[in-house]
Amino acid sequence: MTNLVSRLGRAVACAALAACAVGCATVTRGTHETWKVVTSPPDASVETSNGFSCHQTPCTFKVERKAEFDVTVSRDGYKTYRGRVVHKEAGGGVAGMAGNVLIGGLIGAGVDAANGSMMDLSPNPMIVDLEKADPAPPTPGPGQPPAS
């Protein structure tokens, strides 16, 4: 009987240690987020400073929640758009951190803070209204003076 109690005690201790080792937000939200780019008009190209790209919007990427990066959106006949994506503390991340304080302790809170699981990317989705590029001035024909 003593052996059974000892085994049960060890199992409970291991479960409690495992609960402390992983943060609540890490478990409930994960460390990556689906980030989307939508353009008007569609079919634009997207490149990010963290190595993601696509050739026809709308585009969806799986990005680390703690990432911050620059975005370039381009399409023939339109001005190039440049923007920035940052991470911000999310409501669900705050709730996960509160769970850490109550259940997981400082280790779980540290895990969540380090891996970004309590963050959200902003803006998400990134909605870009592309502006038409200025038309190129007409080239003068032979014998005509350049436009002034």
Secondary structure, DSSP 8 states (H G I E B T S, - for coil): -HHHHHHHHHHHHHHHHHHHHS-HHHHHH-SEEEEEEEEESS--EEEETTS-EESSSSEEEEEETT--EEEEEE-TTB--EEEEEEEEE-HHHHHHHHHIIIIIHHHHHHHHHHHTTTEEEESSSEEEE--B---------TT-----
